[in-house]
Amino acid sequence: MTISYLPYYVKGDPDGDTMLQLVLAYIEMYCKVTPAVILGGSRTAKHATARWLAMWLMRKHYNWTMSDIAIALNRDHSTISHGLTSFRKLLMNDDQHDYWSTKVFQFKPYIKLQGAWAVDMEGMAGRDM
């Protein structure tokens, strides 16, 4: 999957597209929400929460600015701010903390294997993206 509108200057990697693909693949694997839904406009709780997780991972693991995340997810800056705040509240909720903190901490930033970007997690290690 290639997101052609993602700017090449996204922080942390000249190929920000790769990082976005890794985040979307992770969310698809663990949250069972497709990249099309994350990038789409669905407002159901499951889809919105998965989108918040994508925002959180991009911000915390790759240090993207909210503007970069907004461009990648085709949203505006205020939507990203709201999503990050909402996900932070979700992590602080006693009922949901264990489930979502596990999702956050299972994600491992990308590694480079034999010249191809891959993600180092169960079921994905060594797969070309």
ChimeraX commands (.cxc) that place a marker at each C-alpha (Angstrom):
marker #1 position 0.00,0.00,0.00 radius 0.5
marker #1 position 1.44,3.37,-0.96 radius 0.5
marker #1 position 0.12,6.65,0.33 radius 0.5
marker #1 position 1.28,9.01,-2.39 radius 0.5
marker #1 position 0.30,12.26,-0.68 radius 0.5
marker #1 position 2.47,11.65,2.41 radius 0.5
marker #1 position 5.31,14.16,2.37 radius 0.5
marker #1 position 8.84,12.79,2.15 radius 0.5
marker #1 position 10.01,15.17,4.89 radius 0.5
marker #1 position 8.17,13.48,7.77 radius 0.5
marker #1 position 10.49,13.38,10.78 radius 0.5
marker #1 position 12.59,10.34,11.59 radius 0.5
marker #1 position 12.87,8.80,8.14 radius 0.5
marker #1 position 13.06,10.23,4.64 radius 0.5
marker #1 position 10.47,7.58,3.79 radius 0.5
marker #1 position 7.62,8.47,6.15 radius 0.5
marker #1 position 5.38,6.33,3.95 radius 0.5
marker #1 position 7.12,3.23,5.34 radius 0.5
marker #1 position 6.43,4.21,8.93 radius 0.5
marker #1 position 2.78,4.87,8.14 radius 0.5
marker #1 position 2.51,1.44,6.50 radius 0.5
marker #1 position 4.01,-0.22,9.58 radius 0.5
marker #1 position 1.59,1.52,11.93 radius 0.5
marker #1 position -1.37,0.62,9.71 radius 0.5
marker #1 position -0.21,-3.01,9.41 radius 0.5
marker #1 position 0.14,-3.23,13.19 radius 0.5
marker #1 position -3.36,-1.87,13.75 radius 0.5
marker #1 position -4.79,-4.23,11.15 radius 0.5
marker #1 position -3.10,-7.19,12.83 radius 0.5
marker #1 position -3.96,-6.42,16.45 radius 0.5
marker #1 position -7.15,-4.34,16.23 radius 0.5
marker #1 position -8.63,-5.98,13.12 radius 0.5
marker #1 position -9.26,-2.61,11.46 radius 0.5
marker #1 position -8.10,-2.18,7.85 radius 0.5
marker #1 position -5.92,0.71,6.65 radius 0.5
marker #1 position -8.79,1.90,4.45 radius 0.5
marker #1 position -10.97,2.31,7.54 radius 0.5
marker #1 position -8.22,4.13,9.46 radius 0.5
marker #1 position -7.73,6.53,6.55 radius 0.5
marker #1 position -11.49,6.73,5.92 radius 0.5
marker #1 position -14.22,8.64,7.65 radius 0.5
marker #1 position -15.91,6.00,9.81 radius 0.5
marker #1 position -16.90,7.33,13.23 radius 0.5
marker #1 position -17.79,4.08,14.98 radius 0.5
marker #1 position -16.15,3.63,18.39 radius 0.5
marker #1 position -13.98,0.72,17.24 radius 0.5
marker #1 position -12.70,2.58,14.18 radius 0.5
marker #1 position -12.17,5.90,15.93 radius 0.5
marker #1 position -10.26,4.23,18.75 radius 0.5
marker #1 position -8.05,2.35,16.30 radius 0.5
marker #1 position -7.41,5.68,14.53 radius 0.5
marker #1 position -6.46,7.25,17.90 radius 0.5
marker #1 position -4.01,4.38,18.44 radius 0.5
marker #1 position -2.44,5.13,15.05 radius 0.5
marker #1 position -2.07,8.79,16.03 radius 0.5
marker #1 position -0.54,7.83,19.38 radius 0.5
marker #1 position 1.98,5.42,17.82 radius 0.5
marker #1 position 3.04,7.96,15.20 radius 0.5
marker #1 position 3.47,10.64,17.85 radius 0.5
marker #1 position 5.17,8.58,20.57 radius 0.5
marker #1 position 7.25,6.08,18.58 radius 0.5
marker #1 position 8.21,8.17,15.57 radius 0.5
marker #1 position 7.97,11.67,17.08 radius 0.5
marker #1 position 5.83,12.99,14.23 radius 0.5
marker #1 position 4.33,16.43,14.64 radius 0.5
marker #1 position 0.57,16.73,14.80 radius 0.5
marker #1 position 0.69,18.43,11.41 radius 0.5
marker #1 position 2.55,15.45,9.89 radius 0.5
marker #1 position 0.04,13.03,11.41 radius 0.5
marker #1 position -2.81,15.15,10.08 radius 0.5
marker #1 position -1.39,14.99,6.56 radius 0.5
marker #1 position -0.80,11.23,6.79 radius 0.5
marker #1 position -4.33,10.49,8.04 radius 0.5
marker #1 position -6.01,13.16,5.91 radius 0.5
marker #1 position -7.33,14.99,8.96 radius 0.5
marker #1 position -6.84,18.46,10.38 radius 0.5
marker #1 position -4.61,19.45,13.30 radius 0.5
marker #1 position -7.50,19.82,15.77 radius 0.5
marker #1 position -8.72,16.28,15.00 radius 0.5
marker #1 position -5.27,14.91,15.79 radius 0.5
marker #1 position -5.11,16.90,19.03 radius 0.5
marker #1 position -8.53,15.56,20.05 radius 0.5
marker #1 position -7.54,11.98,19.14 radius 0.5
marker #1 position -4.32,12.11,21.16 radius 0.5
marker #1 position -6.14,13.57,24.16 radius 0.5
marker #1 position -8.90,10.97,23.89 radius 0.5
marker #1 position -6.42,8.10,23.66 radius 0.5
marker #1 position -4.47,9.45,26.65 radius 0.5
marker #1 position -7.73,9.46,28.65 radius 0.5
marker #1 position -8.45,5.92,27.48 radius 0.5
marker #1 position -5.03,4.79,28.75 radius 0.5
marker #1 position -5.78,6.36,32.13 radius 0.5
marker #1 position -9.19,4.64,32.41 radius 0.5
marker #1 position -8.86,1.76,34.87 radius 0.5
marker #1 position -11.28,-0.48,32.93 radius 0.5
marker #1 position -9.49,-0.04,29.61 radius 0.5
marker #1 position -5.89,0.55,30.72 radius 0.5
marker #1 position -4.60,-3.03,30.56 radius 0.5
marker #1 position -6.06,-3.72,27.13 radius 0.5
marker #1 position -4.85,-0.54,25.42 radius 0.5
marker #1 position -1.50,-0.26,27.18 radius 0.5
marker #1 position -0.75,-3.79,25.94 radius 0.5
marker #1 position -1.54,-2.66,22.37 radius 0.5
marker #1 position 0.75,0.34,22.73 radius 0.5
marker #1 position 3.66,-1.53,24.27 radius 0.5
marker #1 position 3.53,-4.45,21.82 radius 0.5
marker #1 position 4.37,-2.09,18.96 radius 0.5
marker #1 position 8.06,-2.00,18.16 radius 0.5
marker #1 position 9.49,0.60,15.83 radius 0.5
marker #1 position 10.69,-0.54,12.45 radius 0.5
marker #1 position 14.00,-2.20,11.82 radius 0.5
marker #1 position 15.94,-2.56,8.62 radius 0.5
marker #1 position 16.46,-6.10,7.42 radius 0.5
marker #1 position 18.58,-6.84,4.37 radius 0.5
marker #1 position 17.82,-3.48,2.80 radius 0.5
marker #1 position 14.04,-3.76,3.22 radius 0.5
marker #1 position 11.99,-2.10,5.92 radius 0.5
marker #1 position 10.20,-4.56,8.15 radius 0.5
marker #1 position 8.59,-4.47,11.55 radius 0.5
marker #1 position 9.94,-6.56,14.40 radius 0.5
marker #1 position 6.82,-8.16,15.88 radius 0.5
marker #1 position 5.28,-11.59,16.01 radius 0.5
marker #1 position 4.13,-12.74,12.61 radius 0.5
marker #1 position 5.71,-9.78,10.81 radius 0.5
marker #1 position 9.48,-10.11,11.34 radius 0.5
marker #1 position 11.32,-10.26,8.05 radius 0.5
marker #1 position 8.31,-9.46,5.87 radius 0.5
marker #1 position 8.94,-6.82,3.21 radius 0.5
marker #1 position 6.60,-3.91,3.48 radius 0.5
marker link #1:1,2 radius 0.2
marker link #1:2,3 radius 0.2
marker link #1:3,4 radius 0.2
marker link #1:4,5 radius 0.2
marker link #1:5,6 radius 0.2
marker link #1:6,7 radius 0.2
marker link #1:7,8 radius 0.2
marker link #1:8,9 radius 0.2
marker link #1:9,10 radius 0.2
marker link #1:10,11 radius 0.2
marker link #1:11,12 radius 0.2
marker link #1:12,13 radius 0.2
marker link #1:13,14 radius 0.2
marker link #1:14,15 radius 0.2
marker link #1:15,16 radius 0.2
marker link #1:16,17 radius 0.2
marker link #1:17,18 radius 0.2
marker link #1:18,19 radius 0.2
marker link #1:19,20 radius 0.2
marker link #1:20,21 radius 0.2
marker link #1:21,22 radius 0.2
marker link #1:22,23 radius 0.2
marker link #1:23,24 radius 0.2
marker link #1:24,25 radius 0.2
marker link #1:25,26 radius 0.2
marker link #1:26,27 radius 0.2
marker link #1:27,28 radius 0.2
marker link #1:28,29 radius 0.2
marker link #1:29,30 radius 0.2
marker link #1:30,31 radius 0.2
marker link #1:31,32 radius 0.2
marker link #1:32,33 radius 0.2
marker link #1:33,34 radius 0.2
marker link #1:34,35 radius 0.2
marker link #1:35,36 radius 0.2
marker link #1:36,37 radius 0.2
marker link #1:37,38 radius 0.2
marker link #1:38,39 radius 0.2
marker link #1:39,40 radius 0.2
marker link #1:40,41 radius 0.2
marker link #1:41,42 radius 0.2
marker link #1:42,43 radius 0.2
marker link #1:43,44 radius 0.2
marker link #1:44,45 radius 0.2
marker link #1:45,46 radius 0.2
marker link #1:46,47 radius 0.2
marker link #1:47,48 radius 0.2
marker link #1:48,49 radius 0.2
marker link #1:49,50 radius 0.2
marker link #1:50,51 radius 0.2
marker link #1:51,52 radius 0.2
marker link #1:52,53 radius 0.2
marker link #1:53,54 radius 0.2
marker link #1:54,55 radius 0.2
marker link #1:55,56 radius 0.2
marker link #1:56,57 radius 0.2
marker link #1:57,58 radius 0.2
marker link #1:58,59 radius 0.2
marker link #1:59,60 radius 0.2
marker link #1:60,61 radius 0.2
marker link #1:61,62 radius 0.2
marker link #1:62,63 radius 0.2
marker link #1:63,64 radius 0.2
marker link #1:64,65 radius 0.2
marker link #1:65,66 radius 0.2
marker link #1:66,67 radius 0.2
marker link #1:67,68 radius 0.2
marker link #1:68,69 radius 0.2
marker link #1:69,70 radius 0.2
marker link #1:70,71 radius 0.2
marker link #1:71,72 radius 0.2
marker link #1:72,73 radius 0.2
marker link #1:73,74 radius 0.2
marker link #1:74,75 radius 0.2
marker link #1:75,76 radius 0.2
marker link #1:76,77 radius 0.2
marker link #1:77,78 radius 0.2
marker link #1:78,79 radius 0.2
marker link #1:79,80 radius 0.2
marker link #1:80,81 radius 0.2
marker link #1:81,82 radius 0.2
marker link #1:82,83 radius 0.2
marker link #1:83,84 radius 0.2
marker link #1:84,85 radius 0.2
marker link #1:85,86 radius 0.2
marker link #1:86,87 radius 0.2
marker link #1:87,88 radius 0.2
marker link #1:88,89 radius 0.2
marker link #1:89,90 radius 0.2
marker link #1:90,91 radius 0.2
marker link #1:91,92 radius 0.2
marker link #1:92,93 radius 0.2
marker link #1:93,94 radius 0.2
marker link #1:94,95 radius 0.2
marker link #1:95,96 radius 0.2
marker link #1:96,97 radius 0.2
marker link #1:97,98 radius 0.2
marker link #1:98,99 radius 0.2
marker link #1:99,100 radius 0.2
marker link #1:100,101 radius 0.2
marker link #1:101,102 radius 0.2
marker link #1:102,103 radius 0.2
marker link #1:103,104 radius 0.2
marker link #1:104,105 radius 0.2
marker link #1:105,106 radius 0.2
marker link #1:106,107 radius 0.2
marker link #1:107,108 radius 0.2
marker link #1:108,109 radius 0.2
marker link #1:109,110 radius 0.2
marker link #1:110,111 radius 0.2
marker link #1:111,112 radius 0.2
marker link #1:112,113 radius 0.2
marker link #1:113,114 radius 0.2
marker link #1:114,115 radius 0.2
marker link #1:115,116 radius 0.2
marker link #1:116,117 radius 0.2
marker link #1:117,118 radius 0.2
marker link #1:118,119 radius 0.2
marker link #1:119,120 radius 0.2
marker link #1:120,121 radius 0.2
marker link #1:121,122 radius 0.2
marker link #1:122,123 radius 0.2
marker link #1:123,124 radius 0.2
marker link #1:124,125 radius 0.2
marker link #1:125,126 radius 0.2
marker link #1:126,127 radius 0.2
marker link #1:127,128 radius 0.2
marker link #1:128,129 radius 0.2
view
